[in-house]
Amino acid sequence: ATTVTFDFADQTVAFGSLNNQTFGFVAPAQTLAGTATSALPVSYTSQTTSVCTVSAGSVNLVGPGTCTITAAQTGDESKRRAPAIGGHRESP
């Protein structure tokens, strides 16, 4: 009998910095352009929903404060989950 062992490949996630923006001024939502080394899609979550929300891959300000976004990639049948990363944006 032959035993074959499969191991999952590691991956990482990256996304650019978030631009600071003054709350109260009308500005377009900032598009999040994260990538995973696996080329699998990246998902985003706001950790500060009283300051910002995420919808369709864009950050929308809803109040003053510090906006914290987490980017993640859950992996698949051959890739491990990527460690989640965070980004911050000030909205004075």
Secondary structure, 3 states (H helix, E strand, C coil): CCCCCCCCECCCEECCCCCCCCCCCCCCCEECCCEECCCCCCEEEECCCCCEEEECCEEEECCCEEEEEEEEECCCCCECCEEEEEEEEEEC
